[in-house]
Each structure stands twice: as C-alpha cells, then as structure tokens.
Amino acid sequence: MIESKTTGSAVNKVGANVVLECRNITKNFGHIQALKGISFKLHEEEILGLVGDNGAGKSTIIKIIRGVFKPSSGEIYIEGEKKEFENPGSAIREGIQCVYQESAMVEQLSVAENFFLGREPIKRYAKGLIKFVDFKKMRAEANQHLMDVGFNLEIEEEINNFSGGQRQAVAVARALYSKPKILLLDEPTTALSEKAQMRLFTLFRRIREICPMIFVTHDLDDAIKLCDRIMIIKLGGPAFETDVKESCKKEEILKYM
C-alpha cells in the first residue's frame, strides 16, 4: 500500500481544480505486469514528480497518458471527464503534450522550421489552388514564442548549432504553442549541463501557471528541486507520496525507492 505524507497543502497552494486523474491504472505485457494500480491526481498550477529507477513503470504510465499504450484496466479523467486515447494524436487533441529526453529535432533544419515541423503555416493563392509555406510568419511566430519563454535564439540558424538546453527550450516552446492542458516532461534534462538544467527548471516554474506538468525522472534531487509533490514508483506500483514542502527528508524518501 502506498505511504503518504501529503497533507493537502500542495493542493491548496496550487489550486483545487483537478486537471488530470488516473484511477487504478494497470498494464500487462503478456505475463508481465508493468503497472499495478497507479492512481494520482494532477492539479492546476502543479508540478507532480513521478520518480523511480529504470524499469519501475514511470515511463509506461506516461505512455498510457499520451496514448501510446492502452491500459489493461483503470480510467483516465481530464477535467472530470473520462477519456480513452486510441493513439498519441487523440491525446494531443485532448490537450496533452510531451517533451522527451531527446528533443526530436531535424538537425539540418532551422530553429523556426523545427518549431513548426509538421504544422507549417501556409499561404494560399488562386482560391487555394496554389499553396506555399509562409516562412515569414513561421519565423516571426517562432521568434515570439521563444522570447515569451525567455529564450532569444537565432531562429534561421540550423538547430544542430545549439546546445542541448537551447534545443529543449525549443521543444518546450513548441509544445506550448498549441496551448495544452497538461505538459508531460519525460526525463527532459538528462545529459544537460547543470546551468542548462537550472535554466529549464526556471522555465518550468514559470509556465506552471499556463499548464500543470508531470515530471518523470530517476533523479530524486531533480524532483525535489522542481516539483510540488512527488510520487515514488517502484516495481510497477506507487510506493510513497509526499508534498515536497513538507518536512520529509531525502533520506526518508530514498527508503521507498
């Protein structure tokens, strides 16, 4: 059974409205039970950390939330309404975006082209019979959205000329462009320098007011630095939950990992 030191103060601080709720989610892959009854809520303006070692099940629950896998049992609710995702596209349409460990950029394309990859703005001529990519709009909007999240990059330069932290900033701004209800962060700071990581953490704290986040990591220190609340996932099930602002020490949390 999950142990908890959550008192409700995190909910009161970040907002009482529940944006996402997972109820008793299980997932079987043949005879292997990857998830064993995961339940949690994500509130407005909250950053929830899902923490566990590799193979604990945290990435599996994220893939279920974003429509890659269907749960074997259990239910997902967004703003109180039950949802079933057939694929990642259906999750995106419900307002779920994800930023991954790898930023999935096309190396030889510019920052602006990567920002709009797959959804390029179009100019239409001759009653729509002739179509061109609107590069002027692409550059202007990409630049504006990156500046909105605190990054001033040369948007016409190829993405392979930028650091890992800058590339992840593009990925975050790209995810926010569609005004998501929920942002999933799947190990987004792995292999980044400490300076780049801290700058991204500052960005995540700022945008929490736009949409709540689930931060998936194996690094407990990172979760403590960033998150309002932490859930430890172990062997496919919830092991421990705590409000980071409570007096729970790192050593106590480590006992459940």
N, C-alpha and C positions, 0 to 999 in steps of 0.2 A: 504493500500500500504506500502511496506517496506520502512523504512527510512534508510539512509546510511550516514556514514562519511568516506567511503572508497575513497581514492584519487588515488589509483593505485600504491602507493609507495611500498606496500607489494608485488605486482606482480613484480615490477622492481627489488626488492631485492632478492626474492626467485626464480625468473626465469619466463620468459614469457610463456613457454610452458604449455598448459592446459593438465593435465593428465586425469582428470575426469570432466564431465559436466552433471549436472542434469537439465533438462528443463521442467518446469511446471509440476512437479510430483504431482499427486493426488492419494488418496487411499480411497476407500469406503468399509466399512464393513456393508453390508446391508444398512440401512438408516443412518448410522453414517459415516460422512466424517472425516476421521482421518487426512488426509493431503489435503491442499487447495492450490495447486500451488506452490510447492517448487522449486526454481531454484538457482543454485550456481555453481561455478567452483572451482576446486582444482588444484593448480599449482605445478610445480616441486619444491621440497625442502620446501614445505609449510606445516604448521600445522594449519588446519582450525578447529575452535571450533564450535560445534553445542550445544547451551546452552538453557535449558528450564526446567520448572518444570516437575514433573512426569505427564504423560498424555499429554504433549504438542505436541508429534508427532515425537520427535527426534529419538527414537528407531525404529519407523516404517520406517522412511526414510533409516536408516541403514540396516534394514532387507530387504528392497527393493534392495538396492545396492548390498547386498551379496546373493540375490537370494532366500530368504525365502518367500517373498511375490512378486507377480507381481503388478505393478502399475495399477490403474484403467485407468489412462491416463498419458501422458508425456513420455519423452525419456531420455535414458542414453547413454552417449558417453564416450568411453575410447580412449584417444589419437586421437580424431576426428572421430572415427568410432562408429556408432550406435550399441548398444548391447542389447540383450534381454536374460535374465537369466531364465532358466527353473527351476533351483534348486541351492542350495549352491555350488554343485560340478561344475556347469558351470561357476559360478562366480570365483571360485578358479582357474579354467583353464584359465580365462582371467586375472589372476594376482591379485585378491583381497583376502586378508587375514584379519582375525579379531581376536582381543584379547578382551575377555569379562571380566565382573566384577568377575565372577567365572572362575578360570583358567582351569577347566575341566580336572583335573588330576586324575589318578587312584592311590589311597592312598598307596596301598601295592607294587607298582612298583617303581623301582629306577628312579632317575633323567634321566638317559640315556634311559631307556625304555619308560618313558613318552615323552621324546623328539621325539622319533621315532615311537610313538604309531600309528599303522595303516599303517606304511610305513617302516617297519623294513628292513634293508639291508640283503640280502640273499646270502649264499654260495651255489653253485651248484656242485654236483658231479655226476659221471656216466652219462655224457652227459645231465645233467639237470634232471635226473630222481629222484635224491635224493637232498633234499633242507634242509638247516639249517639256522637259524638266525645267522648272523655274529656279535656276541656280541663284538668282539674285535674292529671291525670297528665302531659299534654303540657307544661304549664308547669313542673311540678316536675322532670321529667327533662331538659328543655331547659336549665333553670337549672343543674342539677347538672353536666351535661356541659360547659357553657360555663365554669363555675367550675373544672372539672377541667383545662381547658387554659389557665387563668389570666385569663379574661375575666368580669367581673361586669357584666352588662348588664341593663337593664330589659326583661324578656322579653315584657311585654304591650304594649310600645310598638311602633309601626309601624317596619318596617325602614328606611324611607326617611328616618328621622330620625337615622340613624347614619352614621359616617364610613366611607370605603372600607376602612380597616384593620379596623374592627369588623365590617363585613359579611363580609370574607374570613375573619375568625375564626369567624363563624357557619358559613360554608361548610366550613371545615376540621373544626370540631366535628361538623357534620352528616355529613361523610364518614367520620369516625372512629367514629360511632355504631354502624355495622354491623361493627366490628372487622375492617377489611380486612387482607389480607396485604401489599398493595402500595398506596402512595398516589402518584398521578401529579399533579404540580404544573405546570400549563401556563401559564407567564407569570403567576403568581398575584399578583405585586407590581407589575405595570405600572401606572403612573399614581398609585401611592400616595406619600404623603409619606415622607421618609427616616425619620422617627420611627415611622410605622406599619410601614414595611418592616422596620426593625430589630426591632420587637416580634414581627412574624410570623416572622422568622428565628429569634428566641429560641424561639418556639413549635415551629417545625420541628425544631430541635435537640433539644428535649425529647421530642418524640413519635417520634423515630427509634428509640427503644427499643421502641416499640409496633409500628411497621411501617416498613420501609425506603421510601425515596422516590426518584423520578426528578424532577429539577427542570429544566424546559425554559425556556431564556432566550436572548435575543440579547445580554445584557449580561454580558460576561466578568467584570467586577468583582463583580457579584452572585454569580456561580457560585463565584468564589474565596473570597468571604466565607462562603458557606454549605456548599459541597459537600466531600466527602471525595475525590472523584475526578471528573475532567472528561473528557468526550469531545467533540471538535470535529467537527461535521458540516458538510461542505462539498460542494455540488453533488450531494447525494444519497448521499454516501458518508462513511465515517469517515476523518478526516484526521489526527487526533492524539489521544493519550490520555495523561493524567498523573495521578499522585497529587498532590493539592493540597499535602500536607505535604512533598513532595519539594522540592528547591531549584530548581524550574522557575520562571523569572520570567515575569511577564505579557507582557513584550516578546517573549519566545521563543514563547509560545503564540499571540500575535497573528499571527505569520508564517504560521500554518496556517488562519487564518480568511478 
